[in-house]
Amino acid sequence: MTQLTLLCLPYSGASAMVYSRWRRKLPEWLTLQPVELPGRGARFGEPLHTDMRRLALQLAQEHIATLKTPYAIFGHSLGALLACEMAHALRSLGGPEPVALFASGTAAPTMRADYDRGFAEPKTDAELIEQLRTLNGTREEVLANEELMSLTLPVLRADFLLCGRFEPQQRPLLNCPVHVLGGKADRATTEQLIGWSKETHGSFSVDMLGGGHFFIHEHEAKVLRVIKDQLEIHHRRHAMAASA
């Protein structure tokens, strides 16, 4: 059976383990590969990054040797920006482009002036906690846990700087399809989501789901259905090519 690999990049403050439960819910031909970022999870002892392109290049260098099968990249929020940068970095290293890029829950690279306003400078602990509160993705008892917050806030602070200091770059566009997912109650506007169409020569689609910023958890089944339906086309194509 021809396998297709799905690299998954986490959102701000998160470990790649947020995607681990997806393994049980994806078809056999789709291999989930969560991408852990330095400074969290199994890589907790490594320094945190605040430079998006440097981080993307490091991740591309770490993964390029293992990308022997066709692959796609999914990222939510910070992860979407990083997924796009990683696709470019892999190409710059001589690797193949992904068969698809899934950008979820954030404004396009060229439409971030308003979206990231105020994120270019480090935020205080209180500001970070308030930001978590407005995103409705963290329970109040977690926000009140000082020990847990002491581990989470440095990661979140660096991740916000990754986004706040990101600047779009003139370069050849990607050729792969770009599929965007957005939450109807999230702060990314329709215009900011459609802006992702400027990142590729390939096809483009937008799927709007109910919920706020963490719609990928609120409506997990729908998110996975979009991913599976889009990638099934590529899976069939590669399966036919392999059997020809």
Beta strands, then each sheet from edge to edge (+ up, - down):
strand 1: 4-9
strand 2: 30-34
strand 3: 71-76
strand 4: 100-104
strand 5: 178-183
strand 6: 204-209
sheet 1: 2+ 1+ 3+ 4+ 5+ 6+
end
